[in-house]
Amino acid sequence: MWTAAFWKATAERAVRTFAQALAAVLVAGATNLLDVEWVAALGTAGMAALLAVLTALGSAKIGPPGPGFTETPDGRGRQPVL
């Protein structure tokens, strides 16, 4: 999370998500270019881009491993019971 590569990849992901969400709203909500509610479409795409950034931040490997959905306990720090 503290590298330029992380933020470059996150920005690319956010732009791609913005474009995908905008395309989905445009296709689903209008029959032609003049019927588009641009404020709502851009707002929806912006929210999707923000969620992509938050997802990247949430999945960054920061701190010790914890009880996440995709993690498995490694047993470190546990003492065997005798």
Backbone bond lengths (Angstrom), bond angles and torsions (degrees), N, CA, C in turn:
res aa  C-N    CA-C-N  psi(-1)  N-CA   C-N-CA  omega(-1)  CA-C   N-CA-C  phi
1 M - - - 1.440 - - 1.522 110.52 -
2 W 1.282 117.42 -19.19 1.462 120.80 -175.70 1.525 112.14 -98.86
3 T 1.324 117.65 16.82 1.457 119.94 -178.10 1.530 111.02 -115.34
4 A 1.319 114.84 157.21 1.461 119.99 176.95 1.527 110.60 -66.07
5 A 1.323 116.89 -33.90 1.463 120.46 179.69 1.526 111.37 -62.65
6 F 1.327 117.32 -40.03 1.464 121.23 177.70 1.521 110.26 -60.36
7 W 1.327 117.25 -47.51 1.463 121.02 -176.41 1.520 111.30 -71.58
8 K 1.327 118.19 -31.54 1.460 120.46 175.62 1.529 110.00 -65.45
9 A 1.325 116.10 -46.73 1.461 120.28 178.81 1.523 110.84 -63.98
10 T 1.325 117.16 -39.31 1.464 121.20 179.08 1.523 110.59 -65.36
11 A 1.322 117.64 -42.22 1.471 120.89 178.22 1.523 110.89 -63.34
12 E 1.329 116.86 -42.98 1.467 120.04 177.65 1.521 111.00 -61.22
13 R 1.317 116.38 -42.27 1.462 121.47 179.04 1.524 110.97 -63.72
14 A 1.329 116.81 -41.95 1.464 120.86 -179.79 1.529 111.44 -65.98
15 V 1.328 117.28 -42.05 1.469 120.53 178.65 1.531 110.26 -64.70
16 R 1.316 116.53 -42.75 1.465 120.75 179.06 1.528 110.41 -63.18
17 T 1.330 117.29 -42.91 1.462 121.00 178.65 1.521 111.04 -65.25
18 F 1.345 117.21 -40.73 1.460 121.63 177.36 1.524 110.15 -57.92
19 A 1.324 116.33 -47.49 1.461 120.57 -178.74 1.527 111.66 -64.31
20 Q 1.320 116.82 -41.60 1.459 120.52 179.65 1.523 111.18 -65.10
21 A 1.335 116.94 -43.98 1.463 120.34 -179.87 1.527 110.90 -66.52
22 L 1.324 117.28 -40.92 1.461 120.77 178.18 1.523 110.48 -62.71
23 A 1.318 116.73 -43.72 1.464 120.34 178.28 1.527 110.75 -61.76
24 A 1.318 116.82 -41.69 1.468 120.19 179.89 1.520 111.18 -64.05
25 V 1.325 117.49 -43.35 1.462 120.80 179.74 1.529 110.32 -65.99
26 L 1.317 117.27 -41.94 1.465 120.44 -179.21 1.525 111.47 -64.22
27 V 1.310 116.86 -41.80 1.463 120.39 -179.43 1.523 111.02 -70.60
28 A 1.319 117.12 -39.71 1.459 120.57 -175.14 1.529 112.88 -79.14
29 G 1.337 117.21 -29.59 1.452 117.92 -169.38 1.508 117.10 -106.03
30 A 1.301 119.99 -2.48 1.463 119.46 -175.54 1.519 110.87 -146.05
31 T 1.325 114.25 154.49 1.457 119.05 177.31 1.517 111.86 -97.32
32 N 1.334 117.32 -20.49 1.459 120.71 174.84 1.519 109.80 -152.13
33 L 1.300 117.15 173.36 1.464 123.14 -174.36 1.525 113.06 -62.65
34 L 1.304 117.37 -29.30 1.466 120.86 -178.06 1.524 112.93 -79.84
35 D 1.336 117.68 -17.54 1.461 121.39 -179.28 1.525 113.59 -88.52
36 V 1.301 117.70 -4.19 1.468 121.46 -174.61 1.533 110.55 -72.07
37 E 1.307 115.62 132.44 1.473 120.68 170.51 1.527 105.86 -86.84
38 W 1.333 115.92 92.32 1.451 121.80 -170.48 1.518 113.25 -63.58
39 V 1.314 118.94 -38.11 1.471 120.56 -179.58 1.524 110.22 -62.55
40 A 1.319 116.78 -45.77 1.465 120.48 179.31 1.529 111.32 -66.79
41 A 1.325 116.95 -41.02 1.464 120.37 -179.20 1.521 111.15 -64.65
42 L 1.337 116.70 -46.43 1.466 119.85 179.32 1.528 111.51 -67.86
43 G 1.327 117.37 -35.31 1.464 120.59 176.55 1.522 112.16 -64.18
44 T 1.317 116.46 -41.65 1.466 120.81 177.91 1.523 110.99 -65.10
45 A 1.331 116.09 -44.11 1.467 120.08 179.01 1.534 110.62 -65.52
46 G 1.329 117.40 -38.40 1.468 120.79 177.05 1.518 112.05 -63.25
47 M 1.324 117.05 -40.97 1.468 120.27 177.49 1.523 110.62 -63.61
48 A 1.318 117.01 -40.66 1.470 120.06 177.97 1.528 110.74 -63.14
49 A 1.328 117.08 -40.63 1.468 120.06 177.99 1.524 110.98 -64.43
50 L 1.322 116.99 -42.02 1.467 120.46 176.96 1.532 110.69 -60.96
51 L 1.309 117.11 -41.86 1.464 120.15 178.05 1.527 111.56 -64.38
52 A 1.327 117.52 -33.85 1.465 120.22 176.35 1.522 110.87 -64.69
53 V 1.333 116.96 -40.96 1.468 120.77 177.62 1.528 110.28 -65.71
54 L 1.323 117.07 -44.53 1.467 120.15 179.77 1.528 111.29 -64.06
55 T 1.324 117.06 -35.98 1.461 120.54 176.32 1.523 110.57 -64.24
56 A 1.329 116.97 -41.90 1.463 120.36 177.85 1.521 110.80 -62.66
57 L 1.327 117.02 -42.23 1.465 120.18 178.22 1.524 111.21 -65.62
58 G 1.321 115.98 -40.01 1.461 119.64 -179.82 1.511 113.95 -69.18
59 S 1.321 116.93 -24.93 1.463 119.38 -179.13 1.525 112.54 -98.64
60 A 1.322 117.78 3.39 1.466 120.96 177.56 1.524 109.32 -67.33
61 K 1.296 115.28 141.91 1.470 120.96 -178.98 1.527 109.49 -81.89
62 I 1.326 116.03 89.42 1.462 121.72 -179.82 1.524 108.24 -122.34
63 G 1.305 116.22 134.26 1.461 120.39 176.60 1.513 112.70 78.72
64 P 1.316 115.33 -177.08 1.463 120.16 -178.72 1.524 110.74 -72.10
65 P 1.327 116.71 156.62 1.464 118.93 177.88 1.521 110.54 -62.31
66 G 1.306 114.98 144.08 1.459 119.60 -178.69 1.508 111.40 -132.24
67 P 1.298 116.26 -169.65 1.464 120.72 -175.98 1.525 112.52 -84.46
68 G 1.328 117.55 61.88 1.458 121.10 177.05 1.520 110.79 -81.62
69 F 1.320 115.76 168.20 1.458 120.56 -178.69 1.521 112.27 -63.59
70 T 1.329 117.67 -34.53 1.458 119.87 -176.34 1.516 113.43 -98.34
71 E 1.316 117.10 1.70 1.458 120.43 -177.56 1.521 110.56 -95.68
72 T 1.310 114.95 151.19 1.453 120.31 173.94 1.519 107.38 -118.95
73 P 1.309 117.18 141.29 1.463 119.49 179.42 1.528 110.28 -62.61
74 D 1.321 116.29 137.01 1.458 119.58 179.81 1.525 112.48 -100.05
75 G 1.305 117.19 -5.43 1.447 120.14 175.79 1.511 114.63 84.67
76 R 1.328 118.12 -5.50 1.462 119.55 179.80 1.526 109.84 -65.80
77 G 1.297 115.19 141.62 1.459 119.99 178.37 1.516 113.68 86.25
78 R 1.309 117.72 -5.76 1.451 120.45 178.72 1.524 109.23 -99.26
79 Q 1.252 115.42 138.13 1.453 121.24 176.82 1.529 108.51 -101.46
80 P 1.321 117.71 136.98 1.464 119.21 177.86 1.526 111.76 -63.74
81 V 1.286 115.68 141.57 1.457 120.81 177.48 1.519 108.08 -85.62
82 L 1.338 116.59 124.34 1.471 120.82 -179.83 1.482 111.90 -104.19
